[in-house]
Amino acid sequence: MATNTSQEYDLVIAVCKSLFLKKTNDYGTAWRILRPSSITDQIFIKAQRIRTLEEKKVSKVGEDITSEYIGIVNYCIIGMIQLEMSAEDPNELEVKLVERLFDEKANDTKELMFAKNHDYGEAWRDLRISSLTDLILMKIFRVKQIEDNLGQTLASEGIDANYQDMLNYAVFALIRLGIK
């Protein structure tokens, strides 16, 4: 069976974006109040819940793994947007601006994915979904360390690159889960 990574990726992003924009219409951009470390913690909570569900195989809350991966995608987008904004920027952003920023971050991240796929092939297709979860958790711990070091790194990528990697891992998981 032939795969079309670009179409699959776009489908997943469209599902995530649709929910993101609906929530923006419902809640506005309340997420603007979050500091980067709080966004990282939100991603951590979602990834840790996925791991717990993978291990226990039972959800008592009703939300499934798919919805948590969608949340990771959307929080990564929020994180990348927040890194470029300052406290002086307004907390409430127009929906059209939010949509444009979402698209920019998603497109930049998709380009990164294709560059990495060129170098690695599509090795992610052979990974277990649980490994994608673990990779997200590892990236979260890296981001927390960078945040604790006040953004300073000696030889590592910055926080934004880690958000992009986590977003791509979540998209890969959603592709593998067959999101529609």
PAZAPA-4460 file (N, C-alpha, C; in steps of 0.05 Angstrom, whole numbers, plus 32768, in hexadecimal, padded with zeros to 4 digits):
% residues 180
    n_x    n_y    n_z   ca_x   ca_y   ca_z    c_x    c_y    c_z   seq   type   mol
   8011   7FE8   8000   8000   8000   8000   8012   8019   8000     1      M     A
   800E   802A   7FED   801D   8043   7FEB   8013   8057   8000     2      A     A
   8026   8066   800A   801E   807A   801E   8023   8096   8012     3      T     A
   8013   80A9   801B   8017   80C4   8013   8019   80D5   802C     4      N     A
   8031   80D7   8036   8036   80E4   804F   802C   8101   8050     5      T     A
   802F   810F   803A   8026   812B   8039   8008   812D   803D     6      S     A
   7FF8   811C   802F   7FDB   811C   8033   7FD3   8114   804F     7      Q     A
   7FE0   80FF   8059   7FD9   80F5   8074   7FE0   810B   8088     8      E     A
   7FF6   8118   8085   7FFF   812D   8098   7FEA   8144   8097     9      Y     A
   7FE3   814C   807E   7FD0   8162   807B   7FB5   815B   8088    10      D     A
   7FAC   8142   8085   7F93   813A   8091   7F94   813C   80AF    11      L     A
   7FA9   8133   80BB   7FAC   8134   80D8   7FAC   8152   80E1    12      V     A
   7FBC   8162   80D4   7FBE   817E   80DB   7FA2   818C   80D8    13      I     A
   7F93   8185   80C3   7F79   8190   80BF   7F66   8189   80D6    14      A     A
   7F67   8171   80E0   7F57   8169   80F7   7F5F   8179   8110    15      V     A
   7F79   817B   8115   7F83   818A   812C   7F7C   81A8   812A    16      C     A
   7F7F   81B3   8112   7F79   81CF   810E   7F5C   81D5   8112    17      K     A
   7F4B   81C3   8108   7F2E   81C7   810B   7F27   81C9   8129    18      S     A
   7F31   81B7   8139   7F2B   81B8   8155   7F37   81D1   8162    19      L     A
   7F50   81D8   815A   7F5E   81F0   8164   7F4D   8209   815F    20      F     A
   7F43   820C   8147   7F34   8224   8140   7F18   8224   814D    21      L     A
   7F0C   820D   8150   7EF2   820C   815F   7EF7   8215   817C    22      K     A
   7F0C   820B   8188   7F12   8213   81A4   7F19   8231   81A5    23      K     A
   7F26   823B   8191   7F2D   8257   8190   7F13   8268   818F    24      T     A
   7F00   825E   817F   7EE6   826C   817E   7ED8   826A   8199    25      N     A
   7EDA   8254   81A7   7ECC   8250   81C0   7ED9   8260   81D7    26      D     A
   7EF4   825E   81D8   7F03   8268   81EF   7F14   8281   81E9    27      Y     A
   7F16   8289   81D0   7F29   829E   81C9   7F45   8292   81CC    28      G     A
   7F58   82A4   81D0   7F74   829B   81D2   7F7D   829C   81EF    29      T     A
   7F6E   8290   8200   7F74   828F   821D   7F90   8283   8221    30      A     A
   7F99   8271   820F   7FB3   8265   8211   7FCA   8279   8210    31      W     A
   7FC4   8291   8207   7FD9   82A6   8206   7FE5   82AC   8222    32      R     A
   7FD6   82A6   8237   7FDF   82AB   8252   7FF4   8297   825B    33      I     A
   7FF6   8280   824C   8009   826B   8254   8026   8272   824E    34      L     A
   8037   826D   8262   8053   8270   825D   805D   8257   824F    35      R     A
   8074   8259   8241   807E   8241   8233   8080   8228   8245    36      P     A
   8089   822B   825E   808B   8214   8270   8070   8208   8275    37      S     A
   805B   8218   8276   8040   820D   827B   8037   81FD   8263    38      S     A
   803E   8207   824B   8037   81F8   8232   8045   81DD   8232    39      I     A
   805E   81DD   8239   806E   81C4   823A   8060   81B1   824E    40      T     A
   8057   81BB   8265   804A   81AA   8278   8030   819F   826E    41      D     A
   8021   81AF   825E   8008   81A5   8252   800E   818E   823F    42      Q     A
   8023   8191   822F   802B   817C   821C   8033   8163   822C    43      I     A
   8042   8167   8242   804A   8151   8253   8032   8142   825E    44      F     A
   801E   8150   8268   8006   8143   8273   7FF9   8132   825E    45      I     A
   7FF7   813C   8245   7FEA   812D   8230   7FFA   8114   8228    46      K     A
   8014   8117   8226   8026   8101   821F   8026   80EC   8235    47      A     A
   8027   80F5   824E   8027   80E2   8264   800D   80D3   8266    48      Q     A
   7FF7   80E0   8260   7FDD   80D3   825F   7FDC   80BE   8249    49      R     A
   7FE7   80C4   8232   7FE8   80B1   821C   7FF8   8098   8225    50      I     A
   800F   809D   8232   8020   8087   823B   8011   8075   824F    51      R     A
   8003   8083   8262   7FF3   8074   8276   7FDE   8063   8268    52      T     A
   7FD0   806F   8255   7FBB   8060   8246   7FC7   8049   8236    53      L     A
   7FDE   804D   822B   7FEB   8038   821C   7FF2   8020   822E    54      E     A
   7FFA   8027   8247   8002   8012   825A   7FEA   8005   8267    55      E     A
   7FD6   8015   826F   7FBF   800A   827E   7FA9   8000   826C    56      K     A
   7FA8   800A   8254   7F94   8002   8240   7F77   8009   8247    57      K     A
   7F73   801A   825B   7F58   8022   8264   7F58   8040   8269    58      V     A
   7F43   804E   8260   7F40   806A   8265   7F27   806D   8277    59      S     A
   7F2B   807B   828D   7F14   8080   829F   7F08   809C   829A    60      K     A
   7F15   80AC   8289   7F0B   80C7   8284   7EFB   80C8   826A    61      V     A
   7F00   80B6   8257   7EF1   80B6   823F   7EFF   80C1   8227    62      G     A
   7F13   80D2   822B   7F22   80DC   8214   7F37   80C7   820C    63      E     A
   7F3A   80C4   81F3   7F4C   80AF   81E9   7F68   80BA   81E2    64      D     A
   7F79   80A8   81DA   7F95   80AF   81D3   7F95   80C3   81BB    65      I     A
   7F83   80BF   81A8   7F82   80D0   8191   7F7E   80ED   8199    66      T     A
   7F6B   80F2   81AB   7F66   810E   81B3   7F7E   811A   81C1    67      S     A
   7F8D   8109   81D0   7FA5   8114   81DE   7FBB   811B   81CA    68      E     A
   7FBE   810B   81B5   7FD2   8111   81A0   7FCA   812B   8192    69      Y     A
   7FB0   812E   818D   7FA7   8148   8180   7FAE   815F   8193    70      I     A
   7FAA   815B   81AC   7FB1   8170   81C0   7FCE   8177   81BF    71      G     A
   7FDF   8162   81BC   7FFC   8167   81BB   8003   8178   81A2    72      I     A
   7FF7   8171   818B   7FFC   8181   8173   7FF4   819E   8178    73      V     A
   7FDD   81A2   8183   7FD3   81BD   8187   7FE3   81CD   819C    74      N     A
   7FEB   81BF   81B1   7FFC   81CD   81C5   8018   81D3   81BA    75      Y     A
   8022   81C2   81A8   803C   81C8   819C   8039   81E1   818A    76      C     A
   8023   81E4   817C   801E   81FC   816B   801D   8214   817E    77      I     A
   800D   8212   8194   800B   8228   81A7   8027   822F   81B1    78      I     A
   8037   821B   81B8   8052   8220   81C2   8063   822F   81AE    79      G     A
   8062   8227   8195   8072   8235   8181   8068   8252   817D    80      M     A
   804E   8256   817E   8043   8271   817B   804C   8282   8193    81      I     A
   804A   8277   81AB   8051   8286   81C3   806E   828E   81C4    82      Q     A
   8080   827C   81B9   809C   8282   81B9   80A2   829B   81A9    83      L     A
   8092   82A0   8195   8096   82B8   8184   8088   82D1   818D    84      E     A
   8076   82CE   81A0   8067   82E5   81AA   8073   82EE   81C5    85      M     A
   806C   8306   81CC   8076   8311   81E5   805E   8318   81F7    86      S     A
   8064   831F   820F   804F   8328   8222   8041   8341   8218    87      A     A
   804F   8351   8207   8043   8369   81FD   802F   8364   81E7    88      E     A
   8030   834C   81DA   801C   8345   81C6   8001   8341   81D4    89      D     A
   7FEB   8346   81C7   7FD1   8343   81D4   7FCB   8326   81DB    90      P     A
   7FBD   8323   81F1   7FB5   8308   81F9   7F9F   82FD   81E6    91      N     A
   7F8E   830E   81DE   7F78   8305   81CC   7F80   830B   81AF    92      E     A
   7F81   82F6   81A0   7F89   82F8   8183   7F71   82F1   8172    93      L     A
   7F6F   82FE   815B   7F5A   82F9   8148   7F5C   82DC   813D    94      E     A
   7F45   82D0   8139   7F45   82B4   812F   7F54   82B2   8115    95      V     A
   7F51   82C5   8103   7F60   82C4   80E9   7F7E   82C4   80ED    96      K     A
   7F88   82D4   8100   7FA4   82D4   8107   7FAD   82BA   8112    97      L     A
   7F9D   82AF   8124   7FA3   8295   8131   7FA5   8280   811B    98      V     A
   7F92   8280   8108   7F92   826D   80F2   7FAB   826F   80E1    99      E     A
   7FB3   8288   80DB   7FCB   828D   80CC   7FE4   8283   80DB   100      R     A
   7FE6   8289   80F4   7FFD   8280   8105   7FFD   8261   8107   101      L     A
   7FE6   8255   810A   7FE4   8238   810B   7FEF   822C   80F1   102      F     A
   7FE6   8237   80DA   7FEE   822D   80C0   800C   8230   80BD   103      D     A
   8017   8247   80C5   8034   824B   80C2   8044   8236   80D2   104      E     A
   803C   8232   80EB   804B   821F   80FC   8048   8203   80F1   105      K     A
   802F   81FC   80E9   802B   81E1   80DE   803B   81DC   80C4   106      A     A
   803B   81F0   80B3   804A   81ED   809A   8068   81EC   809E   107      N     A
   8072   81FD   80B0   808F   81FB   80B6   8097   81E0   80C1   108      D     A
   8085   81D5   80D2   808A   81BB   80DF   8088   81A5   80CA   109      T     A
   8076   81A7   80B8   8073   8193   80A2   808D   8193   8091   110      K     A
   8097   81AB   808B   80B0   81AD   807B   80C7   819F   8089   111      E     A
   80C9   81A3   80A4   80DD   8196   80B3   80DA   8178   80B2   112      L     A
   80C1   816F   80B4   80BC   8152   80B2   80C6   8146   8098   113      M     A
   80C0   8154   8082   80C9   814A   8068   80E8   814A   8066   114      F     A
   80F5   815E   8071   8112   815F   8071   811D   8147   8081   115      A     A
   8111   8141   8098   811A   812A   80A8   8113   8110   809B   116      K     A
   80FB   810E   808E   80F4   80F6   8080   8108   80F0   8069   117      N     A
   8112   8105   805D   8126   8101   8048   813F   80F3   8053   118      H     A
   8147   80FC   806B   815F   80F1   8077   815B   80D5   8084   119      D     A
   8143   80D2   8091   813E   80BA   80A0   812C   80A6   8092   120      Y     A
   8122   80AE   807A   810D   809E   806E   80F4   80A1   807F   121      G     A
   80E1   8090   807D   80C9   8092   808D   80CB   807D   80A4   122      E     A
   80E1   807E   80B2   80E5   806A   80C8   80CF   806B   80DC   123      A     A
   80C2   8082   80DF   80AD   8085   80F3   8096   8072   80ED   124      W     A
   8092   806A   80D5   807C   8057   80CE   8081   803B   80DB   125      R     A
   809A   8035   80E1   80A0   801B   80ED   80A2   801D   810C   126      D     A
   80A0   8034   8117   80A1   8037   8134   8086   802F   8140   127      L     A
   8087   8025   8158   806F   8020   8168   8064   803C   8170   128      R     A
   804A   803E   8172   803E   8057   817B   8048   805E   8197   129      I     A
   804C   804A   81A7   8056   804F   81C2   8072   805B   81C1   130      S     A
   8082   8055   81AD   809C   8061   81AA   8099   807F   81A3   131      S     A
   8085   8086   8193   8080   80A2   818D   8079   80B1   81A6   132      L     A
   8069   80A4   81B7   8062   80B0   81D1   807B   80B5   81E2   133      T     A
   808C   80A1   81E3   80A5   80A4   81F2   80B7   80BA   81E7   134      D     A
   80B8   80BC   81CD   80C9   80D1   81C0   80BE   80EC   81C8   135      L     A
   80A3   80EF   81C8   8097   8109   81D1   809F   810F   81ED   136      I     A
   809D   80FB   81FF   80A4   80FF   821B   80C1   8107   821E   137      L     A
   80D3   80FA   820F   80EF   8101   8210   80F4   811E   8207   138      M     A
   80E6   8126   81F2   80E9   8142   81E8   80DE   8155   81FE   139      K     A
   80C9   814E   820C   80BE   815F   8221   80D3   8163   8237   140      I     A
   80E1   814D   823F   80F5   8150   8253   810D   8161   8249   141      F     A
   8113   815F   8230   8127   8170   8225   811F   818E   8226   142      R     A
   8106   8193   821F   80FC   81AF   821F   80FC   81B9   823C   143      V     A
   80F3   81A8   824F   80F3   81B1   826B   8110   81B8   8274   144      K     A
   8123   81A9   826B   813F   81AF   8273   8148   81C9   8266   145      Q     A
   8141   81CD   824D   8148   81E7   823F   813A   81FE   824E   146      I     A
   8121   81FB   8255   8113   8210   8264   8120   8215   827F   147      E     A
   8128   8200   828C   8136   8203   82A6   8150   8211   82A3   148      D     A
   815D   820E   828B   8176   821C   8285   8171   8237   8278   149      N     A
   8159   8241   827B   8151   825C   8270   8155   825E   8252   150      L     A
   8151   8248   8244   8152   8248   8227   816E   8245   821C   151      G     A
   8182   8243   822D   819E   8241   8224   81A5   8224   821E   152      Q     A
   81B0   821F   8206   81BA   8205   81FF   81D7   8207   81F5   153      T     A
   81E6   81F2   81F9   8201   81F2   81EF   8204   81E5   81D3   154      L     A
   81F5   81D0   81CF   81F7   81C1   81B6   81DD   81B7   81AB   155      A     A
   81C7   81C0   81B7   81AD   81B4   81B0   819A   81C8   81A2   156      S     A
   8186   81BC   8195   8171   81CD   8189   8162   81DB   819F   157      E     A
   8154   81F0   8197   8144   81FF   81AA   8129   81F3   81AF   158      G     A
   811A   8201   81BF   80FF   81F8   81C7   80ED   81F5   81AE   159      I     A
   80EE   8208   819C   80DC   8207   8185   80E1   81ED   8174   160      D     A
   80FA   81E6   8170   8100   81CD   8161   80F5   81B4   816F   161      A     A
   80F6   81B4   818A   80EB   819E   8199   80CC   819D   8197   162      N     A
   80BF   81B5   8197   80A2   81B5   8192   809C   81AA   8177   163      Y     A
   80AC   81B1   8163   80A7   81A6   8148   80AA   8188   8147   164      Q     A
   80BF   817E   8154   80C2   8161   8155   80AB   8153   8163   165      D     A
   80A2   815E   817A   808B   8152   8188   8072   8153   8177   166      M     A
   806E   8169   8169   8057   816C   8157   8058   8156   8142   167      L     A
   806F   8153   8136   8071   813E   8121   806D   8122   812C   168      N     A
   8078   811C   8143   8073   8102   814F   8056   80FD   8154   169      Y     A
   8048   8112   815E   802B   810F   8163   801C   810B   8148   170      A     A
   8024   8119   8133   8017   8116   8119   801C   80F9   810F   171      V     A
   8034   80EF   8112   803A   80D4   810A   8028   80C0   8119   172      F     A
   8025   80C4   8133   8014   80B2   8143   7FF7   80B3   8139   173      A     A
   7FEE   80CB   8133   7FD2   80CE   8129   7FCF   80C1   810D   174      L     A
   7FE3   80C4   80FD   7FE2   80B6   80E3   7FE1   8098   80E8   175      I     A
   7FF2   808E   80F9   7FF2   8071   80FF   7FD8   8067   810C   176      R     A
   7FCB   8079   811C   7FB2   8072   8128   7F9A   8073   8115   177      L     A
   7FA0   807F   80FD   7F8B   8080   80E8   7F77   8096   80ED   178      G     A
   7F7F   80AD   80F7   7F6D   80C3   80FB   7F5F   80CA   80E1   179      I     A
   7F46   80D0   80E4   7F35   80D7   80CD   7F27   80F2   80D2   180      K     A
***
